[in-house]
């Protein structure tokens, strides 16, 4: 249930990724938990922050996994001269 927040203009202050309280509560519910209270949500937030301490490494990996422009060219069908 992530929302798409990027505009076509890619403004500098746009959010690339966000997790809302609603997202966390939905996951807790799927796990059979009651809705999380403030203290539990605070612990979850701290855990997520700890897990994302190396967010720049995650971003680098995502960028490295992008197909190169050369690979995109190879995926395109060559034009045929046959008529």
Secondary structure, 3 states (H helix, E strand, C coil): CCCCCCCCCCCCCCCCCCCCHHHHHHHHHHCCCCCCCHHHHHHHHHHHHHHCCCHHHHHHHHHHCCCCHHHHHHHCCCCCCCC
